[in-house]
Amino acid sequence: MKKNKNHFQFPKIVQVPDRFRNSIGKYTIRRNSRCISCGLCAELCPHGVHPRYDIFSKPLRPKDYKCIGFKCKETDFFCIDRCPEQALTLRRNPILETLGDYRWTSEMLIAHWDMAETGNLPIVDLEYNLGNSGGGFDKIRFKTPEPGDYLNFDDEDVDTSITLNKRGDGRPDVINSIPCYGGGMSYGSTALSVMVARARAAKLLNTLTCTGEGGYPKELIPYAEHVITQIATGLFGVREETILFSPMVEFKYAQGAKPGLGGHLLGDKVTPEVAAMRETVVGNALFSPFPFHSVYSVEDHKKHVDWVKEINPDVLVSVKVSTPTDVDMVAVGSFYAGAHVVHLDGSYGGTGAAPDIAKKNIAMPIEYAIPKVHNFLKDEGARDKVCLIASGGIRNALDVAKAIALGADGVVIGTAELVALECVRCGHCESGRGCARGIATTDHELGIMIAEDWATQRIVNMYMAWRKQWCEILRQYGLKSIKELVGRSDLLVHLDYLDEEERSKYQPAPQAELII
Amino acid sequence: MPKKYHIPIKTADPRHHPIGKYATVEFREDCAGSCRVCVKKKCVYGIFKDNYLHMSTMGEPEYLYACHSCFRCVQECTKGIFSRVINPEYRTLGDEYWRSDILHRIWYQAHTGKIPVSGAGYRGPFVAAGFDSMWTDMSEIVRPTRDGIHGREYINTCFEISRRISPLKFNDDMSLASEALPILENPIPLILQLPGNLIINPAIVESAAKAAQVLDTFLIIQPKDYSDTLLPYARNLIPSFTRANIRNHEALIQQSRAVELAFDNDIEDAIHNIREIKSDIILMIRIPLDADAASRALELSALEVDTLHFYADDHGNELNTENPRFLKEMIREIHLKLVNGFVRQRINLVFSGGIAMAEHMAKSIICGADGVIVDTPLLIALECRLCYRCRENLSCPAKIDNTIDPQWGSQRMINLMGAWHNQLIEVMGAMGIREARRLRGEVGRSMWFEDLEMESFGPIFGKRKIAGFK
């Protein structure tokens, strides 16, 4: 167990392999029939690409997803050159062009699978910090650090915790040991095992996860101290006791994937269990209308906040809103209504099914909303009293750090947690029986594809790998706590705002044309 | 309860397998040939159910028309023989503007009438040229109405193609002194028009006319494409004339509620001629979208015309220039010219060329259009692949040049427009706008890339040094 200065012990990293027989990697290694099974490649490769067992002398299919590719050529264990029969061929995996998209590139997906498996940063040359979207986070870089600023201390001494309650109102501070917590994914939209695994991971990492709007399954009760109860417009599954359980209640006014549209759970996914949880009819589509029909103003909103605070004197209140043009006004209104956390959900993110037109077009990307709200709250003198949380299109550890430097206190993660569970982002979360990979489904046969232990550790591993990146960034700039990074936009540059000479010092934005 | 506008959507299966995005690659030499746990039998979506038996006959690999890209077959095959590539045929669809994913979505909508929905967030570029550099706004609280599930049931998408009545004037006895102009409303802010440079045959024209009738909108039609089979749809046709051929088609003008007239320098004479044939006809002027478009709009607003139809090229670009501007900028220019000339309320603006997705309709209206004219997507709804072979007099791979069933053809178009209408309502609902007419020119309900960059990033990063999006 690792101990940090807050005396929280981060969980152990445990290797958690892929669920599937054929893992997808950046490179492929093919062995042809000239192989004489001499076993040299197995002896040479330190990455375990060539499995071999003492009691089985025939060659096995290479585990090519572990291969570090052409950079291995510089080493003396490059199997391709060393094979006495020249029976091995190394290529970039052609399947990569069918995987990923502009925001989550194939390499970013593979890297996150690797992090979830190993708990470490990938040793394969994968670009996992930048997507191919050509804007926003993908064009923002951390400035080249001054060597003299480097603070040489261990990860254990780096504080990556955030405090959710800054109001000083006598309610608990609620400290998360990482600057992330899990986004709301409802019972019904994801498999129960996924929900439970996310809650278990949140407990191990001393952070939170969120129920989403589908109610509070009893399986989450053991992790109640780490589970946010979401109250959305449909009020599905919201009960007094679930508010009493929770360290924080989240009012979902809107969500980035479908801002202003409300939620829609298709009838296929309303199984008897889901219907019972939501107190509805099996097979009937469920709508969460937009907006709260009882809220016309900040004063109405304050009634909601007061209602929850009255029920549970220890609970914090988060208000999740989307990113309209007046998001700064919405944020300050939420603060004055008594919210501890203002959660901005940008337009490009989201995990659940949403109309394509909404995901692409409605509301602004989170990169614009964070500095807008951060600066407005500062001008209002409210910034120190509210915890600003960002989400929607935050994909990796660098995005988290950039969001914090732009002005957020922390972020909410949804998609990346699912990617850790081997989501391929095919986008068919809603169709038929749901996710073919067993993540976003209520289908019994598909739902059992995910084991809770496996999923818990994959999520933990991914965050532990991310933490390594955060620690390194903080060390580079002489910071000991991620709280010191909040609003440090002076540490960032945007490639489009640099002179050509200055721009050439930074990694260019990837610009591949993809077929989506 | 007032009657609501309703588009009758009904599944209209494609005649051919739509071209799928993916193709399988199988390394058959490693395949056992009759594996009892073959992943093809286990496909969650059942896409191999009709043809997994081809394994035993070692038939040619098939394209995966309905593959949902879950990768389970690739990752679970016991021999690891599966891989896949982008279907080479998919790559050939359309062109740089009409991308393969746009065609795919149009096919889906024409087939099902449903809004394209997917999970796992947006997957495209952060920003891109044209309409992709603006976002529509939303409101956390404001809705068109609190009635119904989402309030969207009461959103009005009407627009007028008749010119506005100026302030009414009254005689001393309070009788009406000003002329009451005819009113012609369209319940949906789009008009249909078949693209002139792709296949047009009587069955396609009839399909489009029937779709216009069911949608209660109009089809702009060339007189040469008119035949008596279209008589039942006459109320929903807008024949398009030039000054030279007006007199040849007096009967067609008489039976129409609206006509279109191509712009030329003696347009006033032509307008006069048409009004002589039918004085209360709604008149639309067809004008190229070029550098003179805005000034022409201002001039024409003084005449007795109802609607101005500006046509861009197929990609929504300005005509007759080497450095064309996109539809978005052109609409703004024309709209603002009329606003500044205090005549915007008097006349309607519709635009054609490059309207490829439902969001283009909403964004055109935000920029200042009253409505849009849909052309190429109508042919794509009939399975056109935009291969442009027809322009070289070669056969059509989708067999659109053969006779199609107008019932099927019209249903495909109705489905597509129904899905677009629903998407417009979604976007308007999010914005809290209850009427399409109130959305016109309402740029305050949108966010533009340049403004957001300046507002949010300007204070942090200073002055932007790169123009454009890449």
Interface residues (C-beta under 8 A of the other chain):
Chain A: D18 F20 R21 N22 S23 I24 R61 P94 I95 E97 T98 L99 D101 Y102 R103 W104 N132 S133 G134 G135 G136 D138 K139 Y253 A254 A257 P259 G260 L261 G262 F287 P289 F290 P291 H293 V295 Y296 S297 V321 S322 P324 T325 V330 S347 Y348 G349 G350 T351 G352 A353 A354 P355 D356 I357 A358 K359 K360 N361 I362 A363 M364 P365 E367 Y368 A369 P371 K372 N375 G392 G393 L406 T415 L418 C423 V424 R425 C426 G427 H428 C429 E430 S431 G432 R433 C435 A436 R437 A440 L446 S489 L492 V493 H494 L495 D496 Y497 L498 D499 E500 R503 Q511 I515 I516
Chain B: K21 Y22 V44 Y45 H68 S69 C70 F71 R72 V74 Q75 E76 C77 T78 G80 F82 S83 R84 V85 I86 Y90 R91 S100 D101 R105 I115 P116 V117 S118 G119 A120 G121 Y122 R123 G124 P125 F126 V127 D132 W135 T136 D137 M138 S139 E140 I141 R143 R146 I149 H150 G151 M357 A358 E359 A362 K363 Q423 E426 V427 G429 A430 M431 G432 G444 M447 L452 E453 E455 S456 F457 P459 I460 F461 G462 K463 R464 K465 I466 F469 K470
